[in-house]
Amino acid sequence: MDRDQRVAGAVVGSAVGDALGAPFEFSRERTFSARFPQPDPDNEMCGGGSWEPGEATDDPDQATEFNGAVWPCLGSAVWALRTTTSFDAALRTAVDLGGDTDTVAAVTGGLAGAVYGLDAIPAPWTRPLHLLLPGTGGRELDLADLTTLAARLDKQPTE
């Protein structure tokens, strides 16, 4: 797999994980699988509460309110990735842990995207994706914007 697929997978995967996990934030363990007992990519990016389907969040202040420590979040994300065999299974597993689901799923999505690449992310999860950029007067990033950002990040530094 090409490096650009991995970089784009990491960037888009992180946003997808955030958006998938947001409606289940601070829920109990297995809340996601209770709602979606079988994989259902067409409906899992469901939104909920104040979140629209596909809306990635920006709530770093809340990340410290629940388990916000870096190591438990990273440990959960690595565990979700290592105990599954696909991008979507890793994210479903991360969200199903409950707790700070958007943060853990965002980290899991970034890692899984780097491992499996952009093409492994289910299209029904990327189509509604949008991320509001704070401090920009309402500017939102969509899939095309995120892949452009990934391409820019992937450029080799020049000396």
N, C-alpha and C positions, 0 to 999 in steps of 0.2 A: 504494500500500500504506500502511496506517495505521502511525503511529509505534509503537503498542503491539505490532504484529506484528514490527516490527524489533527492538524492545527485548527482547521475549520470545525472538525468534530468536537474538539475541546471547547471552543468558544460557543458554538451553537448548543452543544450538549449541556453546558452549564446553564444557559438560559432556559432550555427545555426542562431541565431538572427543576429549576426554580419555579417555573410556571406549573409544572405537574404537581409539585409538592405544596404550593401555596394554599390551595383550598383545604388541605389536610393538616396544616400547621397546628402544632400543639394538640393533635388528636392522640388517641390511644393507639397502641400497637395493633396492627392488623385492621385498622379502619379502612384502609384503601382496598385490601383484598375482600373485605366484607361487602363493599360497594361494587367491586369488580372482581367476582370470584374467578373469572376466566379472562385472559388477556383480551382487551377490546380497544385497540388503538383509535378507533373512530370516535369513541365516547369518553375515554379516560382523561383527555385534556378538557376537563369539565368546568373549570372555574367554580366559584362558590364564595359565599360571603360577599365581600366587596370586590373580589377578583373576577375579571372576565375570563372566559376560556382563552388560554394561551398567554395571559398577562404575566410576565415575569415581574418580580417584586424588587424593591430596593428598600430593605428594612434592616440595615446593619445594626441599628440600636437594639432591635429585638433579638438579634443573634446572641447577645450576652445575657438575656433575661432567662433563658431556659437552660440549655446546656452549653451555650456559647463558647465553651473552651475549645480551642483548636484541636487538641488531640482526640477528644471523644468524637468530634465531628469527622475528622480525617479517618479515625479508626473505623467508624461506622461506614463511611464511604468505601474505604478499601475492602472491608468485609463484604459489603454488597456487591462490589465488583468481583472479588475472588470467589464468591460462592455461586456465581451465575455464569452463563455462557453467551450472553448477548447484551447489547446496549439496553434494550427495553426491559429485559429481565432485571438488570442491575438497578434501573431506576424504579421499577415496581417494588423491588425488595427494599430499596432505600426509603421510599415513601411509606411503606408498610411498617417501618420501625416506629412510626409515630414520633411525637416530640417535635423538634425543630425541622420539620420535613422539607421545607423549601431550601434551607441552608444545606442540609445533608444531601438532598437530591441534587442541588446545584454542584456541589463538590463531586458527587458520584457521576453526574452527567459530564463534567469536565474530564474526569479520569477515563470514563467509559468511551467518551468521544475520541480521546487520544488513542485508546486501544483499538476501537472498532471502526473509527472514521465517520465522516459526515454521512455517507450513504447508508450507514446502519441505523440512523435515527429515523423512526417511523414518520413518513410524510404527514399523517394526520396530526402529529405533534408539532410539526414545524410550520404548517400552513397558518394556524391562527396566532403564531408566536408574535408578541410585541412587547417591547421593553421601554417604558417611559424613562427618559433621562432627566434626573433631577437638575434643577437650575438651568434648564434650556428652554423655558417657556412652552413646555408641552411636546417637545420633540420626542418621537418614538422611533426605535429601531425595530426593523422586521428582519426576516430571514436574509434577504438580500444585503441589508446593511451589516448584519453580523458576519456574513461570509466575506464581505469587502473588508471589514475590520480584521478578520482572521488573515486575509491575504496581506494586509499591511503589516500585521504583527509578524508574519512569516518571513518578511524580507530580511535577508542577511545583512547585518550591519557592515558598513564600509568604514575603512580606517582612513 
